[in-house]
Amino acid sequence: MILRIFIFIVLSCMTCRPQGYEELQDQLKGVSDRHELHRLKAQAAEAGVQRLEEQRLSKTAEKTLRSQVQAYCADVQLGPMDVWYGESVVTWARLLLLENRWREARLLLLDQAEVLQNIENNLRANRIPVSSVSPVAGCRYVLGETYRIEWEDSRTLEPAVEALKHFYNVYIKYGDGPWGEKAQAEAEAMQALLERAGKQVRIDLGPHKDAFAANKFKLGARLLSEARYADAVEPIITAINYFPETSASVPALRHFGVCQLELGQEAAVLMAAEYCCERFAADTNAPLAVLGLGRRAIDASNEALGERLFHLYLAAFPEHAKRADILSWFAWRAYQAEEWESVPTLFGRLESELRRIGETGDRLEKAVYIQALHPPDPEKLEAFIAAFPASEWVAPALREKAQAQLLGGNFSGAFQTLEKLSADFPDTDTSKKALSGLITAAVDAGEFAVAEQVLMRMLQDERAYGYEVYLSTGEGLLQAEQFELALTAFDAVPLTAGKALAERALFGSASCRFGTGDFEGCFETLERLLAQNPAAGQFYEARLMQARCLVKLGRTEEAVRAYAETAGSDYAVTLEMAGILSDPEARLAAYQRVALLADANEKTNRPLIAQSIVESLPLCMELQKYELALGACDQFEKLFPEHEQLSAVEQFRREAERALAN
């Protein structure tokens, strides 16, 4: 057991090794434990030889680094014959290759081959995966390199054949390890070389077939974890082809799908998912694989692909434990998108699944409630209340039931439902606002007679509902231009209700009177509002409405004063005021204010500017201000080259030019 724990520590250290030679040297400075020194020196030697292989160094730096690597290897080989010992042997051989001493490298490796094989056997005996840590992989690869170099020197086929054997050995037995990918490339190159020379190459995996395919599974998984998606596809496909229907096939299909998803190959993703559904319906990993692909597609903002994958899952695995989650995803997505036609069906499927698996909690309540609510169905709502009497949605369900009954013409039933709501939930906002909600529903449906009937019912007991309910009711009716009915609601709020509530009630009442044409009554109501609070929050709206009332009442001078108090930088009000000014000079000045001061880059100002210019042109001609007229025409043609009034403006230009010419 102690040995096995030690080997696990070794494996962990090798797979998490530091990258830099300098970093390893820094670690060596502070280490006294001999086992740790043993490991770090082996890793430093390997990092050093990798630097020599990959970088161009000065002669001095190269000589120094070679000496350090050799010294580290010598120190490690004085210690125990473990994986670090084996790695140092391979590193020393690589160092010899860099000096083109391939014969010495080969002799070294052949001499140590039995020791390295014993290290691998020890790892395997302790059930440790050897493909990533066995020194035999590096040994066989470097041996292959020695034969490849010999072939380059001699150009005879025997060394090339030996090189191919060693490279393929590494590729087949250690394909998922750090030497596997390089060995594959070298093996394929040597095979192509031999075939070009006319030698037939047959690769017989023999007893290593299973290990080869298993390593392909591992290699694909490792490349995927490193986000090397394109590189991972080939080993995954190879592994699946060798083992098309094993316990490892489903995870491999998922890995294949993930790679293709990242590479943008949607058809291949669907193919992998469909294969899982068709060939592995009984495998517990298959539904999870398809779900995993679907969720990954959703996370990648490819909702259309995720939806197709989820549909495959639902069709293939009718009793899987995650079905409710996916049905819930479809249902709530439709709900949030307000796809009301499909909402009842989707939540109905979710309800059926929840009942099948025996779930009785919050998700079932919501599913039943939403079906009853979209569209509101009195019978379904009543069934929901009966099924979930303690639910927090019982009060809203009663309110919705009353509204549905009301719109269905069942007035007595609606009021009975509201009486039950008031009796069962006397203190809730839902209960207090229920009648107001009925009015809103009636107004939305155009049932204004019903809205009036409900309002009259509310007014029988004003204290039961509160002033806020009457105000919101009045404002809803006002927006629907039901002025008389809205006025009744606003009048239910007395001036003693408090400043903010009274202001809203007075302004609402004034708006209703303006809507009915009672301009005198509107003006007087606004006078009460302003007298009660001259700094009212709606002062400008109130004075503007008063100005309009005064225009309707023919009190123009008073209207001008009211407009002047509210115009400010509101060019729409300035334009409105200009229309009632009797003095042409003053009216022209007001139009010019809008035309010259309003920002034409603001979309809302452009129609105001166009109107002010068109209105000012006849005044310019009347007052014989021809230069001003031409300037206004220039401004209009520049700002509005395609305006419907362009021809009229051009006519004024011609008249102004003739007047100046005369």
N, C-alpha and C positions, 0 to 999 in steps of 0.2 A: 504493500500500500504506500509506503514511504517513497519507493522508487516511482510509482505511478504518479503520485502528487508532484514529485520533482519534474517528471516529464511534462506534466501539464504546465508547470511553471515555465519550463523551457519553451514549450509551444507558444504560450502567451507572449513571452519575451520576443520570440522570433517574428510573430505576426504583428507586433506593435513596435518594431524596432525604430529608433530615431533615424532620420534621413541623412544627416550631415556628418561628415568625417570630423569636422571641428567640434561639433556637439558631443560626439562620442569621446573625443580626446578630453574635453572639459569634464565629462562625467568620470573618466578614469582618474583624474587628479584627486577626487575626493572619496575614492572607494578603497576600503581596506579588506573587505570580505573577499576571500580567495575565489569563491564560486562566482561572485559578481565580476571580479576582475577577469576571470576565465571567459565569461560570456562577452563582456565589453571588448576585450582584446580581439576575440574572433569577429565580432561585428565591425570593429574599427578596421581590421585588416580587409574585410569584404568591402567596406565603403571606400577604403583607399584604393583597392585594385579597380573598383568600378570607376573611380575618378580617373585613374590612369587609362582606362579603356575609352572613356568618353570625352576627355578634355585634352587640349594641347597645353603642355606645361613647358616652362623653361628647363634646360638640361639640368640645372642645379636643383630646381624644385622636384623634377622627376626622379633624380637620383636619391634625394632625401626621402621622398615618399616611398620609393621602392624599398629602401633600407628599413623604414618604419614598418611597412607591411610584412616584410620578411621576418623582422624581429618579433612582431606580434604573433605571427604564425608559429614561430619556433617556441615562444613561451606557451602558447595554447597546447602544443603537441607534447609538452612536458607534463601536462595534466591528465585528467581522466579521459578515457576513450568514449566520449559522449558526442552529442550532435555538434557541439562547438568544435570538438576535435575534428570531426568529419568535415565541417565547413572550412576549417583552416587548411585542410589538405586540398580541398577544391580550390580555395583561394590561392594557395601556393602554386598549384598547377596553372591557374589563369595567369599568374605573374610570370611563370616560365614561358607561356605562350606569347606574352607581350614582347619577350626578348627573342622570339622565334626559336625557342629551345623546345620544340614540340616533342622530340624524342625523349628528353628528360621528363617532360610533363607526363607523357604516356607511361613511362616506367614507374614514375611516382604513383600514379593512379592505379596501375595494375598491381603494384606492390601493396597498396593499401586497400585494394578492392574488398578483400575478405573482411577486414576490420570494419569498413563502411557498411558492408552487408549485415554484419553482426549488429551494428547500431540500429539499422532499419528493422531487423528481426526483433530486437528488444522493444522498439517502439510498437511494432505490430502486436507482439505478445501482450502488451499492456493496453491493447485496443485503442491506440492513438492513431488517427489518420496520418499516414506517412507521406502522402503526396506533396504536402506543403513544406515538410521539414526534413525529409530523409536526405542525407548527403549523397546517397547513391544517384539521385536525379542529376545533381550537378556533376558528379563524377562521370556518368555516362555521357552527359552533354559535352563536357570538355574532351573526353576521349573521342567523341565524334568530330570535334574540332581538330584534334591532332590528325585524324585520318583525312579530313577535308584538306588540311594544309599539305599533307603528304601527296594527295592527289594533285594539288596545284603545282607541286614541285616535280612530280614524276609523270603526270598525265596518263597514268595507268588506271584501269578500272577497279582493280582489287581494293585500293584504299577507299575509293568512292563507295563501293559496296559496303565496306565496313562502317564508313561514316553514316550511310543510310540506316544500317542496322541499329547503331547506337542512337541516332536521332529519333528513329521510330520507336525504339524502346522507351525513351523518355516521354515521347508524345503519347504513347499508348498507356503507360503505367502511371505517369505523373502529370497527366494533361491539365489538371486544374491547379497545378503548382506554379511557382515563379519561373521554372524552366520549361514548362509545357508549351507555352505559346511560341517561344523562340525555337524550340525543338521542332514544332510543327512546320514552321516556315523553312527551316533548314532541311527537314526531311523531304518536303515537297520539292525544294530546289534540287536536291540530290537525285530524287526520283526522276525529275524532268531531264536532268543531265544524262542519267543512265539510259533513259528511253531514247533520247536523241542519238546516243551512241549505238543504238540498235539492241540494247539489252532489255529483255522483258522482265518487268518487275511485278512480282506478286506479293501482296501483303497478307499474311495469314496471322490473324490476331490470336488464334489458338485459345489457350486457357485464359488469356488476358482480355478476351472480348468483353466480359462483364465489367471488369475493372475499367476498361477503356471508356465504355459508355457511361459508367457511373462517374468517372472523372469529368466527362463532358457535361453531365448534369451540374456537377460542382463548379466547373469552370464558367458555365453560363450564369449560374447564380452569383459567382464572384464578380464577373464583369458587369452584371446588372447592378450590383451593389456599388460598383465604382462608376456608375452612370456611363459606361461604355456600351451603349445600347446597340450600335451597329455591329460591334465586335462580338457581342453576346449571341446574336441571332444564329450564327453558324453552329457553334457547339450545342446550342439548345436543340436545333433541328436534328443534328446528328444523333444526339442522345434519344430524342423521341422516336426517330426512325429505328434505332436499335431496340428500344423498349417502348413500343407504342401503347401498351396497355398494362402499366405497372403502377404501383403506389407512387412512384416518383414522376409519373407522366403528367399528372394534373398540375402539381406545382410548376413543372417545366412549361406546360402550356400557358399557365398564368404569367410566368416570366417572359415567354415569347410575346404574349399579348401586351405586357407592359412595355417591352422594347419597341414593338410596332406602334403603340400609342405615342410614345415619346418621339418616334420617327415620323409621325403623321400618317401612318398607313392604317386608316380606319377599317378597310376591307379585311386586312389581315387580323386585326383585333377581333372583329366579328367572327372570322373563321375559327380562331382559337376558341372563342366562347362557345360557338355552335358545336365544335368538336367535343368540348367538355360536356355539353348538355346531351349530345347524342350517344357518346360512347362511354360516359362515366356517370350516368344518372344515379347509380347505386353507390358511388364513391362519396363519402362525406366531405371530401375536400373540393369536389366539383362545384357545388353551389357557392362555396366561399370564394373560389377562384373567380367565378363569373361576377359575383358581387364586388370583389376587390377591383376588378377591371372597371366595372361601372362607376364605383365611387372615385377611382382615380381619374376617370374621364370627367366626372363632375368637378372634381378639384382642379382639373386643367381647363375649366370653363368650356368644356365640350359637352354641353347638356344634351344635345341631340343624340350623340353617341351613347352617353350614359343611360338615356331613356331606352334606347334599343337594347342595350345589354340587360337592363332591369326587366324589360319585357321577356327576353329570352329566359331569364332566371325564373320569372313567375310561371311561364309556360312549362318549363322543364321540371320544376321542383315544387309540386303542389302541396307538400306537407312540410316544407323546410321551416326551421324555427325563426328565420329572419323575414319570412313573407310579410308579416304584419308591419315591420319597419318599412319595407319597400312600398307596400300599399299605402301606408301613411304618407310616405314621401310624395307619391303621385297625388293623393287627395289634397294635401295641404298646399302643394305647388299650384294646383288648379284653384284652390280657395284664394290664395294670395294674389293670383293673376285675375281673380274675379271672373273665372270661366264658369258661370253659374249653370250652364246647361249640363256640364259634365260633373259638377260637384256632387249632386245626389247619388249618381251611379258609383263614383269612386269611393265615397264614404260608405255607401252600401256594401261594396266589396270589402272594405276595411272592417265594417261591423261584422260581416259574416265570418271573416278570418278570426277576429277577436273572440267571437262566441265559440268558434271551432276549438280554439286553444284554451278556452275556459277563462279568458281575461274578463274581469268585471270592474275595473278601475276607471281612472280618469279618461283614458283614451276611448273607452267604449262610450262613456257619457258624452264626450264631445262628438263622436261619430254619429250617435243617435240624435243629438241636439241639432247638429248642422243639417242633417237630412230633413228634420222637421221645420227648419228655419229657411231653407232655400229650395223652393219658395215657402213662405209661412203656410203651414197646414194645420188648422185647428185640431184635427183628429190626431195627427202625429205629435203635436205639441202636448196634447193631453196624455197620449201614451208615454211620452218622455217623462212627464211629471209623475205619472203613476209608477213608472219603472225606477225613477231616481228621486224619490220624495225629499231626500236630504241634500240634493245637489244645490250648489250655489247659483245655478242657472234656472231655478224654478221660478223666481220672481220675474226675470226677463222673459221666460217662456210664457208666463201668464200675460204679460204685457203684449208680447207678439201675438198670442192667441186672440186677445181682445181686438187688436188691430185687424187681424185676418178676418175675424167674425164681422167687424164693422164694415170692412170693404166688401165683404160678401153679402151685405144687407141684413145680417142677423144682429140688429141693434140691441134687442133685449138680451141676447146671449153675450154680446160684448160688454154690456153694463154689468151683467151678473159675474162675468169673469173679473171685471175690475173691482167689484165689491169683494170678491174672494181675495184678490191681490191686496186690497186695502186691509182686509181683516187679518190675513195671514202675515203680511209684511207691512205693518202700519208705519214704521219709522224709516223705511228705505227710500232713497231718492227715486228708485224705480217706481215705487207705489205713488209717490207724490207727483211724479211727472208723467204718469201713465195717460191721463186724459189729454195732457198737452201732446203727448206722442200720438194719440188717436187723431187729434186735429191735424198734426203734421201729415200723418198718413192719408187722411181724407183730402187735404189740400193737394198733396202730391198726386193723388188719383183723380183730382178735379171734382171731388164730391163736396162741394162747398156747402150744400144744404146740411149734409151730415156734420161737417165741421162746425156749423152754427149750432146744431143741436147739442153737440158735445160741449161747446163753450158755454152754452146756457146751463148745462148740467154742472159744469165747474163753478159757475157763478152762484149756484145755490148755496154753496158753502165755501166762501172765498178763503177763509182761514185755513182750510184743509190743504191748500196747495202752495201758498206763499207767493209773494209778488214776483219773484224771479220767473216762476212758471208763466204768469200772465204776460210778463214782458217778452219772454222768448216766444210765446204763442203769438203775441201781437206782431213781433218782428217777422215771424215766419209768414203770417197772413199778409203783412205789408209787402213782403217780397213777392208774394203771389198776386199782388194788386187787388186783394180783397179788403178794400179800404174801410168799408162800413164795419165789417166783422172785426178787423184789426183794431179799429177805434174803440169798440166795445171792450176788447181785452186791455188796451192801454188805460182806459178810463177806470178799470178795476184797481189801479194803483194810485193811491191818494198822494197829495203833496207832502203828507207827513211821513211817508214811507222811508225817508232818508234822502240825502242830497243826490247821490248817484242814481238811485232808483227813480226818484222824481224827475231828474233831468232826462233819463231815457224815456220815461212815460210821456213827458211833455213834448219832447222832440218827436216821438212816435205819433202822438196825437196830431201834432202839427203836420207831419208828413201825410197822414191819412186825410186830413182836411184839404191839403193841397191837391191830393190825388182825386178828391171828389169835386174839386172846383170851388171849395169854400175858402177863397183867398183871404177874406176878411177874418174869418175864424182862425185860419192858419196864422195870420200875422199877429193876432191878439194872443194866441197860445204861445207863440215864440216870445212875445213881449213879457208874458208871465215867467217864461224860462229865464230870460235875460235879467229880469227884475229880481228874481229870486237869487240868481248867482251871475253877476256880470262877467265873471271870469270862468264861466262854464266851459267844460272841455269841448263842447260843440259850438262854441261862440261863432266861429267863422261859417260853419255849416248853417247855423241859425240865421245869421245876418244875410247870407247869400240867399237862403230861402225867402227871407223877408224882402230882399231886393226884388226877387221874381214876383212875389205877391204884389208889391207896389207897382210893378210894371203892369200886371194884369188889372190892377185897380185904377190905373191911369195917373198915379202919383209919381210922375217921372223924376222930378227934382229930388224927392226923398229916396227914390230908387237909386239915383246916381250916387248919393251920399253913402247909401248902404253898400253899393258895389265898390266904392272907393275904399271902404274899410276892409274889404275882403280880397281885393284884387292882388295887391303885392306883386309877387313874381308869378302869379297864376295867370298865364297868358290866355287861357280859355275864358276866365272871368273877365279879363280886360277886353277881349273880343266881344263877349256878350254885352258888356257895358257900352262899348262903342256904338252898338246898334241902336241904343235909345237916346244918344246925345243929340240934341237939337242943333247945336252950333257946329257948322261944317268944319271950322278950324279945329275945334276940340275933338270932333269925331275922327278927322284925318290924323291928328296927333296920336290918338289912341291906337289907330290901325298901324301907324308907323312904329309905335312902341313895340307892338308884337312883331312886326316884320323885321325890325332892326336889332332887337334885343334877344329874341328867342333863339336858342341854340338849334340850328338846323340839323345838327348831327344826332339830336334826340328824336327818335321816331315819332313820339307823341306830339312834338311841336310842328312837324312838317305840314300837316293839313291846316293848322292854325295860321302858319306863315303864308301859305298859299291863299287862304281865304282873306287874310288881312290885306294882301297886295291887291287882289281882285276888287275888294271893296273900296280900297283907297284910290284906285285909278279914276273913277268918275268924279271924285271929290277934287283930285288934282286938276282935272280939266275944268271943273266948275270954278275953282279958285285961281285958275290960270297959272298953276305951278307946273309948267311943262317940263322943266329940267328934272324936277322931282319925279314926274310921271315916267320920264325916260329911264331914270335910275331904278325905279320900281320894276319897269319892264325888263331891264337887264338882269336884275336880281331874280325875277321869276323865271326867265328863260334859262338862266344858269342852273337854278336849283331844280326846276321842273320841266325838263326838255320834252317830256311826253305827256304833260298834263292835259286833261280834257278842255281846260279853259285857255289853252295856249293861243288858239286862234283869236279869242276875244282880246287877250293881252296884246297880240300883234296889231290888232285894229286900233287899240289905244295908242300904241307906239306911232303908227302912221299919222293919227290925228295930232299927237303932240309934236311930231316933226314938221307937219304942215303949219301948225300954229307958230312954231319958232321961225320957220322960213318966212312967214308973212310979217 
